[in-house]
Every structure is written in structure tokens, then in C-alpha cells.
Amino acid sequence: MSMVVTGATGQLGRLVVEALLQRGVAANQIIATGRRTQVLGELADRGVVVRRADFDDQASLPQAFAGADKLLLVSGSQAGQRVRQHANAITAATAAGVGLIAYTSGVHADTSTLLAMQDHRATEQLLAAAGIPHVLVRNCWYLENYTDQLPLYLERGIVGAAGAGKVSAAPRADYAEAAAAVLAGQGQAGAVYELGGEPFTMAQLAQVISAATGRTVTYTDLPPARYRAVLVGAGLDEETAAMIADGDRGVAAGELLVEGEDLTRLLGRPPTPLADAVAAAVATLRD
């Protein structure tokens, strides 16, 4: 049972490959793909099949997907280009006879009002129209969206527009492990997984960071428009600032709160606690 993982040169895709290996999937049954195959040499040395796949280069996709039974379509990162890129991948996978596509979508993508979910919703619609068996792995925010900002938080505090809303963020590795469970599992066609970790507010995040570092970190809440202006003033382009501010608006409205136990069931354990993830990030920062 061969499995293609797209985006294996990126953070999530690489973690999925590692999670498949940890689950006991034979290395020669895993096809790791990406644009920069030169960075996948270590996987090739371990027996993983490495192939070039570039969603912008349609000619690269038939060979990349050839002979695959399942494909994990890791969402692209280029806003404004993703739907076209995903369409190329879906078309190629269908032509190659792939039996199942698992797509890393966004939480509540079919009903969400967030700007960040528009491409996910469009891709889900493409999958439905293609008629290919598929499973939707809808991830909430990565915890790394926050822990990667630790130096800034320690210097200036946390600023946002999330109000008292809760976000069910989880570490990227948890989502990767869940995706590997779906890919290696049976009877997944038609399933929809809403994945999220331990919910927390931005004020709670500030408290956890304060406890882990011994330094007082506070959360300052702003209206979305004001937060967007702050982000632009910090050097972000208008489009990115608008997307981030809109994400906080979604948190405040409860759109990033995930109820249910889908992630726990796929992992076979509770998601990584916020305090543990923050403590690990603090330790890395100190190292």
C-alpha cells in the first residue's frame, strides 16, 4: 500500500513522513515529494522513495503520483495560488488512479467566515466535484503560530484582537501524527475530522508563558482594524496583516474552537497540553 506525502520538504509534510515510519509503515511504501528533493536525502538514505512534485509544474505530477494507492495533499502555503495548485494535484492524482486523497484542510472550512478558510473550502469543493474518494483532515491553528513568537512576547507582550475567545491550537507534530493515522488507516473515504487541541484564550496563553519563563507577559486586546494597523506598522504587508487580524476576529467569534475528540481518537492519547508545548519552546529558546 504505497502512500504519497506532498510537501515533504516542508514542516508538516516531513513530520507526517516521520510519523508514518514510527507507525511501522515500510519506508519503500512511502513516497515523499516536494520541489526541493535535494533536502530529502536523509529520507532516501532510510529507504523512503523520493520524487519531485511541484504543483506549479503539472508535468512533474504524473510521475510523482504514479503507482500510489493514497495521497496526502498537504495544503500549499501561497495565498491566492493554492486553489489552482490544489486543482493541479487533484487532477493528476485522479489520472494516476490514486484511490484516496487525504487533504489537510482548515477547521470548520465549509462554514467558516475566516479569510484563511476560503481556499480550503474551495479545495474541498474541488475534491467533491472530482468524485475521487477523499477524507478531510481539518486542522485548527498550529501552536507554533504562538510559540514561535516567544521572543516578541517576552519583549512586548501579546497583542491581538481575539478578545476572550478560545483557540483550539495544537502542535504541528500532533496534526502530523493524526494525518499519518488517517493515511495508514482503512475505511477513511468520506470521513471529516475536525482537529484541535486544548482550547485557550490569549490571556491564558500569557499566563502560561509567564509561568514558564518567570517573566510577566500580558495580553493587550485591540479592535481588529486597530490590530491590522499595528501589524502593518510592524512591517507586514496589507494582505498578510488583514489575514492575521481576521484570524483573531474568528477566535473572538468562536470559529477556532474545536469541540469533540477527533484528535484524541486519531492520536490514541490527549493532544499535547499547552503548558508542555510552551515549556518545550522556552527550553529551545534558552538553548
N, C-alpha and C positions, 0 to 999 in steps of 0.2 A: 504494500500500500504506500505509494510514493506521495509525498506532500511538498508542495511548493510554498515557500515563505517569501513574499515580496518585501522589499525594503530591509533586507537582512544587513545592509550596510548602515542602517540607522539604529537608533537606540532600542526601539520596541521590537523590531524585527529580529535583531541579533539576540535579544533576550528570549524571544519565542523559540529560536533555534536551540538555544541552550536548554530551555525548559523541555523541549521535545527529547533531547538527548538524555536529560535527567529522568524522564519518564520511561526510558528504555527503548525508544524508537531507534531502530538501526540507522546509523549515520548515512549509509548509502541509500536510504529511503527518504532522506531529507534533501530537498533542493533549495539551497539558499541563493537568492537572486538580488541583484542591485545594479546600479550604474557603475560603481567603482569596485569591480571584483578583486582588484589588487589588495583591498583591505580585508578580504575574506580568506587569505592564505592559510591562516591558522585553522579555520574550519575545514578547509580542503585537506590539510595535513591529518585531520582527525577522521577523514573518510566521508565528510559531507560533500555532496555534489554541489558545485558552484557554477552558476550560469549568469551571464549578463542579461539584465532586463531593464529597459528604460521605457517608461510609459510614454515618453515623447517620441520614441523611435519604434513605431509599430512593427518594423521589420525584425526587431530583436525579440519580440514576444512569442511568436510561434515556437521557436527553438527552446526558449526558456521554459515554456509550459508543456512541452512535448512529453507524453507518457505519464503525466501527473494524474493521480486519482482525485486529489483535493488541493485546493489553493487557498492560502490565507492572503487576502487582499488588504494589506496594511494601508490605511488612508494616506494619501500624499500630503505634503506639507505646504504646497504652493497655493495659497488662496487665489481664487479666480481661475486656476488651471486644473483643479482637482477633478471636476466632473468630466471634463474632456479626457483627462488622463485615465480616470477610472473606466470610462467608456471603452477606451482602447484595450485595457486589460480584460474587461468582461467579454468583449468581442473575441479577443484572441483565445481566452480560456474556453469559451463556447466552441470555437472552431477546433480547438485541440482536444475536445472531448473530455474536459475536466468534469468530474462527476459532482463536485460540490465546491462552492465558494463560500468561505467564511470572511465576512467583511467587518473590519474594526470601525464601527460607526460611532456616533455620539449619543449620549444618554437622552432618551425621550425624543429622538430625532424626528419622529413622524408628527409630533405635536408641538415641539419646542418653538418659541418665538425668537430664540437667540440667533444672531447673525452667523455665529460659528457653526450652527447646525444646518444651515441651508444646503451646503454641499453634501453633507451626509444624507439629508432627506432626498436630494436629487439622485444620489448614487443608489440608495435603497430602491427608488422608483425604477432606475435603470435595470437593476437586478430582477425586479419583478417582471418588467417588460421583456427581458431576455428569456425568461422561462427556465433558466438554469436553476437547479436545486441550490439553495443557499441558506446560510444561517447568519443572523445579525448579532454581532458582539458589540453592544453599545457601551462604550467606556465613559465614565464621568471624568472630571479633571484629574490630571496627574498631580500627586502630592509634590512632585519636583517643581511644579509651577510656583510653589511657595518656598520649599526648602532651598531651591537654587538662589533665592533672593535673600538668604540669611545675612550676608554682609550688609546689604542695604537696610534690612530691617533693624539690625543692630546699630546702625549709624543714624537712621532717621525715623525708625518706627514703621508700622504698616499703615499705608494709606490706600483707601479703596472706596467703593460705592456699594458694598454688599449689605449694608445695614446689619440687621440681626439675623439675616438669612443663613441657612446652613448649606454647606457643600460637602458632598459625599466623595471626597477625593481619596485616592489610593495610590500607592507607589506603582511606578511603571512596571516593576517586576511582578507585582500581583496580577496586573492585567495580562502580562505576557504569559504567566503560568496558566491563567484562565483560558487564554486563546489556545495554548498548547493542548489543554484538556479537551477543548471543543474539537480541535483538528484531529486529535488522536482517538476521539470517541466515535461511537456508532449512533446512527439514527438521529443525526443532528438537523437534517433538512427541515426547514420551516421554523426552527426554534428562534426565539428572540430573547437575548439575555440583556437585562439592564444591570450594569455592573457599577458598583460604588462601594467605598469603604466607610469607615467610621465618620459620621457627619460632625461637622464643627463650624462654628462661626468664626469670623475674623478676630473677634475679641478673645475667643477661646484659643485660637492659634497664637495670639500674642502672649497669653498666659503660659502656654506650653513652652514657647520659646524662652520666655523669661525664666521659667523653672529650669530649663535645660542648660542655660548659659549663665545664670546668676546675674543677669543684667535686665533691667526693666525695659520691656518693649510694650508699647501701647498701640492701639488701633485708632486711627482717625477716619471717620466716615464723612464722605462728601457726596453731594448730588452727582449723578452720572455725568452731566455736562461739565461740571467743575473738575471732576476726576479726569475726564478726557483731556481737558485743557492742561492739567498738571502733567499728564503723560506726554503731550506734545511739547510742553516746555522742557521736559527732561530729555528730549531728543527723538522721541518716537514719531514715525510718520502718521499722518492723519488716519489712514485706514487701519493701521495696527492699533492705534490709540482708541479708535472707535470700537474695534472688536473687543479689546480688553475691558473697556468701560461697559460695553453691552453685556459682557460675561458677568460682571459684578451685578448689573441690573438683574440678570437672570438668577443669580444667587439670592439676591434680596427677595425676588418673587417666588422662590422655592423651586425653580426649574432645574436646579442642580442637586436636589435632594433625591436620593435613591432609596426607595423602600423595598423590602423583600430581601431574600437571602441568596440571590443568584451567584454572587461572587463567592460567598462562603461554600455553596454547594460545589462549584467548579474547583475551588482550591482544596476542598476537603478539610478546611480549617478556617478560622476567622481571618478577615483581612488584617494586614499589619496595622497595629494601633498607631494613632497619630503620635503619641509620645515616643514610641520606639523609633519611628521614622525620623522625627526631629532630632532625637538623641544621636542617631547614626549620622545625620547630616552635620550636626555640631561636631562630632568626633572627627569626621572627614575634614571639616573646615579647620579644626585645630591642628590636624596633621599637616 
